[in-house]
Each structure stands twice: as structure tokens, then as C-alpha cells.
Amino acid sequence: MTAVAELPVETTELTQEELAQLERQRFVPPPVKNGSFVKWFRDGDPSSEGYIAYVKKVGERGIRVKVINDDAPWDLNSVHHITDPELKHRKALGRNYGAWDYLPQDKDNAERFAALEKTIETKERMNSERVSALTKRLEKLESDLGVKGK
């Protein structure tokens, strides 16, 4: 569900730190919209219970949330997705702001949606290939018969 651009073949000559840095740079967080609800994990630990949080603002890499809990709501900036490699590199980021993930039902829907998008993309590609093949066939028939298409 997370989008990380594939690493080029030349990365085999990079050090582990350079590979980690490249992974952090290329990470694209999963989409989330202002006004939606997510699950927020204290200390960025997805094995913890987690709280429901309201997404106030979506940034390029992190989101601003209002965490709903029994004590009082917390307003937090720079909350990164639990799969963001930056959380591993900068431990304080998770400790200070936590991390977010989709609510379980939203995660299921997102996975279904991604599968549907892939199916549609595959069918569109297949249809495009069929149209191209039929066009070539028609052009060849027109050429063979000496007829010009309309």
C-alpha cells in the first residue's frame, strides 16, 4: 500500500547508509485526506493499542492530527505513516509525534481499491493492445485490397 519507487540496478554499488537514504528520499506516504480518521500510535509503535485521530492537515510527508483520548485531545504535527523509513532513521520522530496508519476497515477498502485499479489498468492495456493489433490488421487488409479506409 505504500509507494516506494523502485531502486535502479546501479544501487548495488551503494553502501547500506546510501541505500537507506535513497529509500527515505523516494518514500511516498499512502494517500489520506483532510477530515478523515486514522489510527495513531504513541511512540510510532504499531503493536501498541493506538488511538483514533482526526486528520486536520495533510503535508508532503507528514500529517497534522488531533488525537482523541480519555485525558484530553492532543494536537500533533509531523506525524508520519508507520511504514515511513524516516521513522527508523530518526527515532525521536516517532517518540515525539507518533505514527499513523489507516483504520482497519479503511485499510481493507484501500487494498480492495488498489486491486481494482490494477485490474482496470491491466484491462485497459489489453484493450489498447487489441485496438492496435486490429488497426494494423485493418491497414494491411486495406493495403492488400487497394482500398482506402474512411
N, CA, C and O atoms as a DFTB+ gen file, in Angstrom:
600 C
 N C O
     1  1       0.798      -1.187       0.000
     2  2       0.000       0.000       0.000
     3  2       0.848       1.261       0.000
     4  3       0.377       2.326      -0.399
     5  1       2.034       1.155       0.422
     6  2       2.909       2.314       0.358
     7  2       3.584       2.344      -0.982
     8  3       3.833       1.308      -1.598
     9  1       3.875       3.531      -1.420
    10  2       4.511       3.677      -2.716
    11  2       5.974       4.030      -2.538
    12  3       6.311       5.116      -2.066
    13  1       6.808       3.139      -2.904
    14  2       8.242       3.398      -2.889
    15  2       8.745       3.119      -4.293
    16  3       8.584       2.017      -4.818
    17  1       9.353       4.125      -4.890
    18  2       9.868       3.950      -6.248
    19  2      10.922       2.863      -6.260
    20  3      11.701       2.730      -5.316
    21  1      10.944       2.080      -7.339
    22  2      11.930       1.000      -7.437
    23  2      13.328       1.584      -7.540
    24  3      13.536       2.624      -8.166
    25  1      14.273       0.911      -6.924
    26  2      15.649       1.363      -6.960
    27  2      16.293       0.917      -8.263
    28  3      16.077      -0.211      -8.705
    29  1      17.086       1.795      -8.888
    30  2      17.746       1.400     -10.138
    31  2      18.788       0.321      -9.873
    32  3      19.251       0.154      -8.744
    33  1      19.149      -0.405     -10.919
    34  2      20.106      -1.507     -10.810
    35  2      21.455      -1.029     -10.277
    36  3      22.138      -1.776      -9.576
    37  1      21.848       0.209     -10.600
    38  2      23.159       0.720     -10.198
    39  2      23.320       0.818      -8.682
    40  3      24.436       1.037      -8.209
    41  1      22.257       0.665      -7.910
    42  2      22.332       0.819      -6.458
    43  2      23.114      -0.302      -5.796
    44  3      23.374      -0.231      -4.595
    45  1      23.500      -1.338      -6.538
    46  2      24.250      -2.435      -5.941
    47  2      25.616      -1.983      -5.452
    48  3      26.219      -2.647      -4.609
    49  1      26.117      -0.864      -5.967
    50  2      27.419      -0.361      -5.555
    51  2      27.328       0.641      -4.404
    52  3      28.355       1.147      -3.952
    53  1      26.124       0.936      -3.925
    54  2      25.949       1.891      -2.841
    55  2      26.117       1.216      -1.487
    56  3      25.890       0.014      -1.349
    57  1      26.517       2.000      -0.488
    58  2      26.629       1.471       0.876
    59  2      25.238       1.318       1.464
    60  3      24.263       1.824       0.909
    61  1      25.146       0.622       2.584
    62  2      23.863       0.432       3.266
    63  2      23.255       1.784       3.640
    64  3      22.051       1.989       3.478
    65  1      24.075       2.702       4.136
    66  2      23.580       4.028       4.527
    67  2      23.064       4.797       3.315
    68  3      22.041       5.477       3.397
    69  1      23.769       4.692       2.194
    70  2      23.329       5.371       0.976
    71  2      22.014       4.770       0.463
    72  3      21.131       5.490      -0.003
    73  1      21.901       3.449       0.556
    74  2      20.644       2.801       0.162
    75  2      19.495       3.235       1.063
    76  3      18.391       3.500       0.588
    77  1      19.763       3.306       2.374
    78  2      18.731       3.733       3.328
    79  2      18.316       5.175       3.046
    80  3      17.133       5.506       3.109
    81  1      19.281       6.024       2.736
    82  2      18.984       7.419       2.434
    83  2      18.152       7.520       1.159
    84  3      17.203       8.302       1.095
    85  1      18.501       6.739       0.156
    86  2      17.747       6.724      -1.092
    87  2      16.317       6.248      -0.851
    88  3      15.370       6.801      -1.410
    89  1      16.164       5.218      -0.014
    90  2      14.833       4.709       0.323
    91  2      14.007       5.797       1.015
    92  3      12.827       5.967       0.708
    93  1      14.616       6.529       1.941
    94  2      13.905       7.600       2.651
    95  2      13.494       8.707       1.684
    96  3      12.395       9.252       1.785
    97  1      14.374       9.034       0.756
    98  2      14.080      10.101      -0.205
    99  2      12.952       9.718      -1.150
   100  3      12.149      10.567      -1.536
   101  1      12.889       8.456      -1.521
   102  2      11.906       8.012      -2.515
   103  2      10.572       7.585      -1.907
   104  3       9.622       7.299      -2.636
   105  1      10.497       7.541      -0.592
   106  2       9.262       7.102       0.052
   107  2       8.134       8.094      -0.229
   108  3       8.304       9.305      -0.090
   109  1       7.000       7.564      -0.620
   110  2       5.792       8.369      -0.809
   111  2       4.740       7.789       0.130
   112  3       4.363       6.625      -0.002
   113  1       4.262       8.604       1.083
   114  2       3.279       8.067       2.033
   115  2       1.963       7.717       1.342
   116  3       1.629       8.286       0.303
   117  1       1.228       6.789       1.918
   118  2      -0.069       6.445       1.330
   119  2      -1.011       7.653       1.410
   120  3      -0.873       8.493       2.298
   121  1      -1.948       7.733       0.498
   122  2      -2.845       8.897       0.485
   123  2      -3.793       8.909       1.675
   124  3      -4.284       7.868       2.112
   125  1      -4.036      10.095       2.183
   126  2      -5.007      10.305       3.251
   127  2      -5.575      11.701       3.042
   128  3      -4.874      12.586       2.551
   129  1      -6.823      11.907       3.405
   130  2      -7.476      13.191       3.152
   131  2      -7.743      13.943       4.448
   132  3      -7.952      13.346       5.504
   133  1      -7.731      15.275       4.340
   134  2      -8.152      16.112       5.458
   135  2      -9.569      15.698       5.856
   136  3     -10.407      15.417       4.999
   137  1      -9.825      15.665       7.161
   138  2     -11.165      15.332       7.641
   139  2     -11.418      13.852       7.841
   140  3     -12.476      13.474       8.344
   141  1     -10.476      13.008       7.462
   142  2     -10.677      11.568       7.664
   143  2     -10.139      11.163       9.040
   144  3      -9.495      11.954       9.729
   145  1     -10.413       9.940       9.413
   146  2      -9.927       9.408      10.679
   147  2      -8.883       8.336      10.410
   148  3      -8.999       7.554       9.466
   149  1      -7.865       8.315      11.254
   150  2      -6.789       7.336      11.151
   151  2      -6.524       6.780      12.539
   152  3      -7.072       7.254      13.534
   153  1      -5.679       5.773      12.582
   154  2      -5.243       5.231      13.866
   155  2      -3.865       5.811      14.155
   156  3      -2.969       5.752      13.314
   157  1      -3.702       6.374      15.356
   158  2      -2.444       6.989      15.749
   159  2      -1.789       6.125      16.819
   160  3      -2.452       5.678      17.755
   161  1      -0.489       5.892      16.680
   162  2       0.255       5.059      17.614
   163  2       1.295       5.899      18.345
   164  3       2.150       6.539      17.733
   165  1       1.197       5.876      19.672
   166  2       2.170       6.581      20.506
   167  2       3.547       5.972      20.264
   168  3       3.661       4.758      20.091
   169  1       4.558       6.768      20.250
   170  2       5.948       6.350      20.024
   171  2       6.162       5.698      18.661
   172  3       7.218       5.116      18.412
   173  1       5.176       5.790      17.786
   174  2       5.321       5.198      16.460
   175  2       5.311       3.684      16.461
   176  3       5.768       3.055      15.507
   177  1       4.786       3.090      17.540
   178  2       4.809       1.636      17.707
   179  2       3.465       1.033      17.289
   180  3       2.495       1.121      18.041
   181  1       3.391       0.419      16.095
   182  2       2.121      -0.135      15.618
   183  2       1.631      -1.344      16.408
   184  3       0.496      -1.782      16.223
   185  1       2.474      -1.888      17.287
   186  2       1.998      -3.015      18.100
   187  2       1.250      -2.522      19.346
   188  3       0.648      -3.317      20.067
   189  1       1.293      -1.200      19.594
   190  2       0.551      -0.657      20.729
   191  2      -0.919      -0.536      20.355
   192  3      -1.292      -0.708      19.195
   193  1      -1.742      -0.240      21.343
   194  2      -3.191      -0.195      21.141
   195  2      -3.608       0.859      20.113
   196  3      -4.423       0.573      19.236
   197  1      -3.078       2.031      20.209
   198  2      -3.411       3.088      19.261
   199  2      -4.677       3.842      19.633
   200  3      -5.501       3.357      20.408
   201  1      -4.817       5.022      19.078
   202  2      -5.970       5.896      19.310
   203  2      -6.539       6.334      17.968
   204  3      -5.857       6.314      16.943
   205  1      -7.796       6.727      18.002
   206  2      -8.408       7.307      16.815
   207  2      -7.935       8.763      16.737
   208  3      -7.877       9.456      17.753
   209  1      -7.602       9.219      15.535
   210  2      -7.165      10.596      15.342
   211  2      -7.861      11.174      14.109
   212  3      -8.122      10.484      13.124
   213  1      -8.143      12.453      14.212
   214  2      -8.776      13.195      13.137
   215  2      -7.681      13.903      12.339
   216  3      -6.840      14.589      12.920
   217  1      -7.684      13.743      11.018
   218  2      -6.670      14.368      10.174
   219  2      -7.067      15.822       9.914
   220  3      -8.078      16.102       9.269
   221  1      -6.246      16.739      10.432
   222  2      -6.515      18.167      10.270
   223  2      -5.867      18.738       9.021
   224  3      -6.435      19.605       8.356
   225  1      -4.672      18.246       8.704
   226  2      -3.965      18.773       7.537
   227  2      -3.000      17.720       7.017
   228  3      -2.313      17.050       7.788
   229  1      -2.959      17.588       5.704
   230  2      -2.051      16.634       5.063
   231  2      -0.891      17.411       4.463
   232  3      -1.084      18.326       3.662
   233  1       0.310      17.033       4.863
   234  2       1.513      17.641       4.302
   235  2       2.143      16.720       3.278
   236  3       1.582      15.686       2.915
   237  1       3.307      17.109       2.824
   238  2       4.006      16.316       1.814
   239  2       4.443      14.959       2.368
   240  3       4.350      13.943       1.679
   241  1       4.912      14.949       3.598
   242  2       5.445      13.719       4.185
   243  2       4.706      13.314       5.459
   244  3       4.565      12.125       5.746
   245  1       4.238      14.296       6.219
   246  2       3.557      14.019       7.480
   247  2       2.191      14.679       7.511
   248  3       1.853      15.491       6.651
   249  1       1.416      14.314       8.519
   250  2       0.081      14.887       8.656
   251  2      -0.063      15.527      10.036
   252  3       0.684      15.214      10.964
   253  1      -1.029      16.421      10.150
   254  2      -1.370      17.030      11.442
   255  2      -2.655      16.361      11.911
   256  3      -3.636      16.293      11.171
   257  1      -2.640      15.869      13.145
   258  2      -3.799      15.145      13.661
   259  2      -4.222      15.685      15.020
   260  3      -3.430      16.280      15.752
   261  1      -5.481      15.462      15.331
   262  2      -5.995      15.679      16.672
   263  2      -6.325      14.289      17.194
   264  3      -7.250      13.631      16.717
   265  1      -5.548      13.853      18.186
   266  2      -5.713      12.518      18.745
   267  2      -6.814      12.562      19.794
   268  3      -6.816      13.418      20.678
   269  1      -7.739      11.637      19.681
   270  2      -8.863      11.578      20.610
   271  2      -8.545      10.530      21.672
   272  3      -8.415       9.344      21.371
   273  1      -8.422      10.989      22.927
   274  2      -8.149      10.058      24.023
   275  2      -8.944      10.457      25.257
   276  3      -9.652      11.463      25.233
   277  1      -8.840       9.682      26.340
   278  2      -9.617       9.929      27.554
   279  2      -9.161      11.174      28.305
   280  3      -9.985      11.869      28.898
   281  1      -7.869      11.466      28.289
   282  2      -7.338      12.595      29.051
   283  2      -7.748      13.925      28.428
   284  3      -8.488      14.699      29.034
   285  1      -7.283      14.175      27.267
   286  2      -7.564      15.398      26.520
   287  2      -7.068      15.182      25.101
   288  3      -6.135      14.408      24.889
   289  1      -7.670      15.849      24.126
   290  2      -7.185      15.657      22.752
   291  2      -5.796      16.266      22.580
   292  3      -5.506      17.343      23.100
   293  1      -4.955      15.565      21.849
   294  2      -3.615      16.054      21.539
   295  2      -3.610      16.536      20.105
   296  3      -4.198      15.908      19.224
   297  1      -2.956      17.635      19.878
   298  2      -2.798      18.176      18.534
   299  2      -1.344      17.983      18.148
   300  3      -0.457      18.571      18.767
   301  1      -1.085      17.163      17.129
   302  2       0.290      16.820      16.759
   303  2       0.567      17.107      15.289
   304  3      -0.261      16.827      14.423
   305  1       1.735      17.664      15.021
   306  2       2.216      17.901      13.653
   307  2       3.213      16.820      13.281
   308  3       3.674      16.066      14.138
   309  1       3.537      16.750      12.030
   310  2       4.620      15.884      11.534
   311  2       4.455      14.415      11.901
   312  3       5.437      13.740      12.210
   313  1       3.245      13.924      11.870
   314  2       3.014      12.505      12.141
   315  2       3.205      11.751      10.831
   316  3       2.490      11.986       9.856
   317  1       4.168      10.850      10.818
   318  2       4.500      10.088       9.608
   319  2       3.772       8.750       9.609
   320  3       3.356       8.255      10.657
   321  1       3.623       8.170       8.418
   322  2       2.996       6.853       8.294
   323  2       3.919       5.794       8.894
   324  3       5.141       5.937       8.851
   325  1       3.339       4.737       9.453
   326  2       4.138       3.717      10.145
   327  2       5.156       3.031       9.232
   328  3       6.126       2.453       9.723
   329  1       4.954       3.085       7.927
   330  2       5.911       2.447       7.011
   331  2       6.999       3.399       6.533
   332  3       7.866       3.006       5.753
   333  1       6.962       4.633       6.988
   334  2       7.949       5.624       6.529
   335  2       9.328       5.249       7.059
   336  3       9.511       5.163       8.273
   337  1      10.302       5.025       6.178
   338  2      11.647       4.645       6.628
   339  2      12.319       5.734       7.468
   340  3      13.279       5.452       8.185
   341  1      11.838       6.946       7.389
   342  2      12.390       8.040       8.189
   343  2      12.200       7.774       9.685
   344  3      12.999       8.230      10.503
   345  1      11.149       7.041      10.043
   346  2      10.902       6.704      11.452
   347  2      11.999       5.800      12.019
   348  3      12.329       5.887      13.202
   349  1      12.560       4.937      11.177
   350  2      13.662       4.069      11.622
   351  2      14.950       4.874      11.774
   352  3      15.740       4.643      12.689
   353  1      15.142       5.812      10.869
   354  2      16.371       6.605      10.856
   355  2      16.384       7.646      11.985
   356  3      17.408       7.850      12.637
   357  1      15.254       8.292      12.203
   358  2      15.153       9.332      13.242
   359  2      14.166       8.863      14.310
   360  3      12.980       9.190      14.263
   361  1      14.666       8.105      15.258
   362  2      13.818       7.510      16.305
   363  2      13.008       8.568      17.056
   364  3      11.870       8.306      17.444
   365  1      13.578       9.762      17.267
   366  2      12.891      10.822      18.006
   367  2      11.610      11.251      17.294
   368  3      10.671      11.709      17.945
   369  1      11.558      11.112      15.986
   370  2      10.375      11.479      15.226
   371  2       9.162      10.676      15.696
   372  3       8.090      11.235      15.927
   373  1       9.341       9.359      15.835
   374  2       8.255       8.506      16.325
   375  2       7.949       8.756      17.794
   376  3       6.784       8.789      18.191
   377  1       8.994       8.935      18.605
   378  2       8.781       9.182      20.043
   379  2       8.035      10.491      20.280
   380  3       7.161      10.563      21.144
   381  1       8.378      11.519      19.517
   382  2       7.780      12.839      19.740
   383  2       6.394      13.004      19.132
   384  3       5.534      13.669      19.709
   385  1       6.175      12.398      17.965
   386  2       4.926      12.637      17.245
   387  2       4.079      11.399      17.012
   388  3       2.929      11.512      16.586
   389  1       4.619      10.225      17.280
   390  2       3.887       9.005      16.997
   391  2       3.886       8.704      15.510
   392  3       4.669       9.272      14.749
   393  1       3.006       7.814      15.104
   394  2       2.871       7.445      13.695
   395  2       1.419       7.087      13.432
   396  3       0.672       6.766      14.357
   397  1       1.028       7.142      12.187
   398  2      -0.354       6.839      11.842
   399  2      -0.444       5.677      10.859
   400  3       0.518       5.328      10.177
   401  1      -1.640       5.094      10.816
   402  2      -1.970       4.099       9.810
   403  2      -3.468       4.217       9.559
   404  3      -4.183       4.884      10.307
   405  1      -3.928       3.572       8.513
   406  2      -5.362       3.564       8.246
   407  2      -6.088       2.804       9.352
   408  3      -5.508       1.939      10.008
   409  1      -7.355       3.132       9.552
   410  2      -8.208       2.311      10.414
   411  2      -8.350       0.957       9.725
   412  3      -8.273       0.884       8.499
   413  1      -8.555      -0.116      10.488
   414  2      -8.610      -1.450       9.860
   415  2      -9.589      -1.544       8.682
   416  3      -9.248      -2.110       7.643
   417  1     -10.794      -0.998       8.833
   418  2     -11.765      -1.088       7.734
   419  2     -11.320      -0.272       6.531
   420  3     -11.576      -0.665       5.393
   421  1     -10.656       0.862       6.763
   422  2     -10.159       1.670       5.652
   423  2      -9.003       0.982       4.949
   424  3      -8.861       1.084       3.730
   425  1      -8.171       0.276       5.720
   426  2      -7.049      -0.456       5.143
   427  2      -7.574      -1.537       4.195
   428  3      -7.054      -1.712       3.094
   429  1      -8.615      -2.265       4.636
   430  2      -9.225      -3.285       3.777
   431  2      -9.762      -2.660       2.496
   432  3      -9.550      -3.185       1.403
   433  1     -10.460      -1.531       2.638
   434  2     -11.015      -0.852       1.459
   435  2      -9.913      -0.360       0.540
   436  3     -10.040      -0.459      -0.681
   437  1      -8.840       0.165       1.097
   438  2      -7.726       0.667       0.278
   439  2      -7.080      -0.483      -0.499
   440  3      -6.715      -0.317      -1.662
   441  1      -6.940      -1.633       0.132
   442  2      -6.353      -2.787      -0.555
   443  2      -7.266      -3.263      -1.684
   444  3      -6.791      -3.618      -2.763
   445  1      -8.577      -3.269      -1.434
   446  2      -9.523      -3.656      -2.484
   447  2      -9.489      -2.655      -3.637
   448  3      -9.508      -3.037      -4.807
   449  1      -9.440      -1.382      -3.291
   450  2      -9.389      -0.330      -4.299
   451  2      -8.124      -0.458      -5.145
   452  3      -8.185      -0.330      -6.368
   453  1      -6.995      -0.707      -4.516
   454  2      -5.724      -0.869      -5.247
   455  2      -5.807      -2.063      -6.192
   456  3      -5.322      -1.998      -7.322
   457  1      -6.425      -3.159      -5.730
   458  2      -6.577      -4.345      -6.589
   459  2      -7.476      -4.032      -7.778
   460  3      -7.203      -4.471      -8.895
   461  1      -8.549      -3.274      -7.545
   462  2      -9.441      -2.889      -8.640
   463  2      -8.722      -1.986      -9.643
   464  3      -8.871      -2.149     -10.854
   465  1      -7.943      -1.036      -9.130
   466  2      -7.184      -0.149     -10.018
   467  2      -6.220      -0.948     -10.895
   468  3      -6.074      -0.670     -12.085
   469  1      -5.567      -1.938     -10.295
   470  2      -4.625      -2.767     -11.054
   471  2      -5.360      -3.565     -12.133
   472  3      -4.875      -3.688     -13.257
   473  1      -6.530      -4.104     -11.788
   474  2      -7.335      -4.857     -12.750
   475  2      -7.762      -3.962     -13.912
   476  3      -7.680      -4.359     -15.075
   477  1      -8.217      -2.756     -13.590
   478  2      -8.642      -1.814     -14.630
   479  2      -7.464      -1.449     -15.527
   480  3      -7.595      -1.405     -16.750
   481  1      -6.318      -1.188     -14.914
   482  2      -5.120      -0.841     -15.685
   483  2      -4.740      -1.979     -16.631
   484  3      -4.398      -1.737     -17.788
   485  1      -4.799      -3.212     -16.144
   486  2      -4.468      -4.374     -16.962
   487  2      -5.439      -4.504     -18.129
   488  3      -5.025      -4.748     -19.262
   489  1      -6.731      -4.342     -17.852
   490  2      -7.738      -4.459     -18.914
   491  2      -7.597      -3.338     -19.932
   492  3      -7.772      -3.563     -21.130
   493  1      -7.281      -2.125     -19.465
   494  2      -7.086      -1.011     -20.396
   495  2      -5.880      -1.268     -21.298
   496  3      -5.921      -0.981     -22.495
   497  1      -4.813      -1.805     -20.724
   498  2      -3.621      -2.117     -21.510
   499  2      -3.947      -3.191     -22.544
   500  3      -3.540      -3.097     -23.702
   501  1      -4.691      -4.221     -22.108
   502  2      -5.064      -5.302     -23.026
   503  2      -5.938      -4.762     -24.155
   504  3      -5.749      -5.121     -25.317
   505  1      -6.904      -3.887     -23.808
   506  2      -7.782      -3.315     -24.836
   507  2      -6.978      -2.455     -25.800
   508  3      -7.213      -2.493     -27.007
   509  1      -6.045      -1.690     -25.286
   510  2      -5.207      -0.845     -26.133
   511  2      -4.397      -1.702     -27.102
   512  3      -4.272      -1.367     -28.280
   513  1      -3.847      -2.808     -26.601
   514  2      -3.084      -3.716     -27.459
   515  2      -3.976      -4.344     -28.525
   516  3      -3.559      -4.513     -29.671
   517  1      -5.210      -4.690     -28.143
   518  2      -6.145      -5.274     -29.111
   519  2      -6.509      -4.269     -30.194
   520  3      -6.523      -4.603     -31.379
   521  1      -6.804      -3.032     -29.787
   522  2      -7.155      -1.990     -30.752
   523  2      -5.989      -1.764     -31.708
   524  3      -6.188      -1.632     -32.916
   525  1      -4.784      -1.720     -31.174
   526  2      -3.600      -1.515     -32.004
   527  2      -3.446      -2.658     -33.011
   528  3      -3.181      -2.424     -34.190
   529  1      -3.614      -3.883     -32.541
   530  2      -3.489      -5.048     -33.431
   531  2      -4.582      -5.030     -34.509
   532  3      -4.311      -5.333     -35.670
   533  1      -5.812      -4.676     -34.126
   534  2      -6.905      -4.614     -35.100
   535  2      -6.676      -3.501     -36.113
   536  3      -6.988      -3.662     -37.292
   537  1      -6.135      -2.374     -35.664
   538  2      -5.846      -1.263     -36.568
   539  2      -4.796      -1.680     -37.594
   540  3      -4.934      -1.394     -38.783
   541  1      -3.756      -2.349     -37.134
   542  2      -2.711      -2.827     -38.057
   543  2      -3.298      -3.827     -39.056
   544  3      -2.975      -3.798     -40.244
   545  1      -4.155      -4.700     -38.560
   546  2      -4.771      -5.709     -39.427
   547  2      -5.648      -5.046     -40.486
   548  3      -5.635      -5.429     -41.656
   549  1      -6.418      -4.033     -40.046
   550  2      -7.283      -3.306     -40.977
   551  2      -6.454      -2.576     -42.030
   552  3      -6.794      -2.594     -43.213
   553  1      -5.369      -1.935     -41.601
   554  2      -4.494      -1.227     -42.541
   555  2      -3.906      -2.201     -43.562
   556  3      -3.799      -1.880     -44.745
   557  1      -3.525      -3.394     -43.095
   558  2      -2.952      -4.391     -44.014
   559  2      -4.011      -4.855     -45.012
   560  3      -3.725      -4.984     -46.202
   561  1      -5.230      -5.106     -44.536
   562  2      -6.311      -5.520     -45.434
   563  2      -6.612      -4.433     -46.462
   564  3      -6.788      -4.723     -47.645
   565  1      -6.669      -3.185     -46.009
   566  2      -6.926      -2.080     -46.929
   567  2      -5.824      -1.995     -47.981
   568  3      -6.084      -1.771     -49.163
   569  1      -4.598      -2.177     -47.525
   570  2      -3.442      -2.139     -48.444
   571  2      -3.520      -3.283     -49.438
   572  3      -3.332      -3.084     -50.638
   573  1      -3.800      -4.491     -48.935
   574  2      -3.876      -5.672     -49.802
   575  2      -4.998      -5.545     -50.829
   576  3      -4.857      -5.986     -51.969
   577  1      -6.124      -4.933     -50.414
   578  2      -7.272      -4.807     -51.307
   579  2      -7.231      -3.529     -52.137
   580  3      -8.033      -3.345     -53.052
   581  1      -6.290      -2.650     -51.809
   582  2      -6.186      -1.402     -52.537
   583  2      -7.325      -0.455     -52.236
   584  3      -7.710       0.366     -53.068
   585  1      -7.853      -0.579     -51.045
   586  2      -8.987       0.253     -50.616
   587  2      -8.472       1.232     -49.574
   588  3      -7.608       0.900     -48.762
   589  1      -9.009       2.436     -49.608
   590  2      -8.627       3.432     -48.600
   591  2      -9.730       3.503     -47.561
   592  3     -10.905       3.643     -47.900
   593  1      -9.340       3.405     -46.268
   594  2     -10.327       3.464     -45.185
   595  2     -10.950       4.831     -45.069
   596  3     -10.363       5.839     -45.463
   597  1     -12.157       4.851     -44.517
   598  2     -12.899       6.108     -44.377
   599  2     -12.733       6.664     -43.004
   600  3     -13.285       7.721     -42.695
